[in-house]
Amino acid sequence: MISISGNNYNNIWADAIIKIMKHGEIRPSIGDSKKMIRHAAVSVEMGPEAIQQALNGKLHPSYPQQHGLNEYCNQFIDGTDDCMKSKGSQDYTYFGRTISQLKKIREMDLLKEEFNKRIQAVTWDKFEDLGAENPPCLQILGIVNIGYNECEINTLFRSHDFFGAWQFNNIALLRYLNTEVLEPAELTPVRFVEYNFSGHIYDYDWSSAKRVTQLPA
């Protein structure tokens, strides 16, 4: 298990890339592409400053996607062109699998109760996803009100592309949760913990990943 924690969003990502490249096990990925990956179980913990940096969309200069962040985040906003295009181009979206659950959390004011660990949104559909070619990578979103108008967020991924997708994914998810449930409940996220069964880097990214370094503090 690789464990990463910190309060600088970009350096958390860089630390994860460096450690996966150094300690990750090389194994094949599954699917039509037959790519190789460097794989490890990975946990990431972000503090309040790192969370705010993510919400502000601050990307590491070595992150391969430097454009299109707002369009990606718009996929989590109902009614936008990007959301409609996303829903029309694939079998499912994280938005489609979770929005009704988040609306119920908001409508029932579930986040008003402090230290309630039962507030989760789940993406996995056991009838559709077992044996599917491309089942959801994100499995669970959990939120806990820890008092003083603060909360912590926990996510669980069965699989996560750390080099090519991690920064976009977490920024979009944080903004999505902030809009749908946290701001309505007047909560500020101060801790974000992510668990990954497989945090990995694809073989075609290895040469670029080897050049990733931490930024000056």
N, C-alpha and C positions, 0 to 999 in steps of 0.2 A: 504494500500500500504506500503510495506517495501522498504525503500530506503537505499542503501549502496553506499559509495564512499570512495576512498582512493588511495594510491599510492604504496601499497604492495599487489601483486597479491594473495599470499597465505592467508593473513589476510582478504582480501576482501571476499574470499571464506569462510573462517572460520566465519566471521561476518554474512554472509548470512545464513550459516547452523545454527548458534546459534539463529538467529532471526526467521527463519522459524520454528525451533523446539519450540521456545517459543511462537510465536504469530500465527503460521499457523493454519488454520481451518482443522479439520479432516473430510475427505469426501472420497467417493469411487472413484477409477479411472475407466475409461471406457475401455472395451475390454474383451477379453477372460479370462484374468488373475484375474479380480475382486479383485484387491489389494486395500488397503486403502492408502491414502496419507495425509501428512500435506501440505496444500496448502496456497499460498498467491500470490497476485500480487506483483511483485518484480521489482525494477529498480536498476541497477548497473552502477556506473560511475568509470572508471579507468583513472588514470593520466599517464603521460609518463613513469615513472619508472615501474609502474605495467605492462604496455604494453610490455616494454622491457623484464621484468622478464617472462612474458607469452611467448614471442617469443623465449626466451632461454629455455623454457620447464621446468621451476622451479616449481615443484609440492609440495603441502603441504604434510608432512609425514603421515597425517591421510587420505589423499585422497585414495580411495580404489583401484585405478588402478595405480600402480607404474611401470608397464612394458607395452610395446607395443605402446608407444606414437608415435615413429617414423613411425611404421607401419600404425597407424591410420592416421597420417598426410600424408602419401604417397597415401592414397585414394584420395587426392585432387591434385595429380600430374599425368597428363595424360600419359598413356603408362606404368606406373609401374605395377608390378604384383599385388600389393595391390589394386590399382585402378581398374584393370580389375576384380579381384575377387569380389570387392565390388559391381561393376556394375552388375556382373552376379548372385549375391546372393540375390538381392532385386529388388522391382518394380521400385525404383528411388534412386538416391543419390543427396545430395546437390551439389556435383560437376556436375553431369549430368544436373541438373536443372538450374545451374547458369553460367557454363563456357562460353557458347556462348554469354551471356550478358556481362560478364567481357571482353571477347575478343573484343566485339564491343566498349566498353568503352575505351579500350586501343587503338584500331585502329583509333578511331575518335578523340583521344586526348582530351576527354571530361574533364578530371581532370585538364587540364591546366587553365580552367576558375575558378577564385576564387569565393567562396561563391555561387556556383551553387548547389542548394539543390535538383536538379532533377536527380542526378546520383544514380540509385538504381538497384539492381538485386533482382528479386522476384522468390520465389520457388513455389508458389501456382498455381496449375492448376485447375481452377474452374470446369472443366468438369470431371477431373479424381479424384479430392480430396474430393469434397463434398460427404459425405456418405462413404468414403473409410475407411477401417479398420485401416490403419496406414498412415495417411496423414503427410506431413512434419511438424515438430515442429518449425523449423526455417522458418520464412515467408519472411523477407525483410533484405537486406544488403544495407546500404546507406553510401556514402562517400562524404565529403565536403572538398574541398581545402580551407583552412583558411588563406592562404598567408604564406610567409617566408618558403616555401617548407615544410609546415606542413599541416596535415589534421586531421579531426575527423571522426570516424566511428560510425554508429548507427545500431543496430540490433533489430529486433522484433521477439519474439518467442511466439507462441500460448501456448506452453507447454515446460517445461525444467526440467529435472531431475538434481537438483543441487548437490546432494550428489555423484551420480555415474557417471555423464556425463559432468558436467559443465566445469571443468578444461580442459579436453581433447578437448571438443568442441571449446572453445574459443581460445586455442592455435592453433588448426588446422585451424580455420577460419582466424585468424590473419596471420598465415604463408601463407595461400592460397591467401589472398588479397594482402599481401606484394609482393609475387612472381608475380601474374598476373597483378596487376594494379598500386600498390604504387611505387615499385622500378622503373618500366619503366617510371613513371611520376615524379620520383625523389622527392617523398613525404615521410615524416616520420609521422606515427600516434602518436599524442600526447593526444588524448582523445578518449575513447571508452565508449559508452553508450549503455546499453542493457535494453530493456523493455520486461517483461514477463507477459502474461495474467495469467499464472499459473506456478510459481516457486515452485517446490514441492520436497518432500522426501518420498520415498516409505516405507511402514511399515516394510519391512524386513531390512531396513537400520537404523531404529530409534535408536536401542541400540548403534550402532557405532557412529551415528551422535551426540548423547548426550555426547560423549567423546571428540568431537572436540574442540580445544582451539586455541586461537591466539598465534602466535609465537612471541618470544621476538624481539623487534625492533632492 
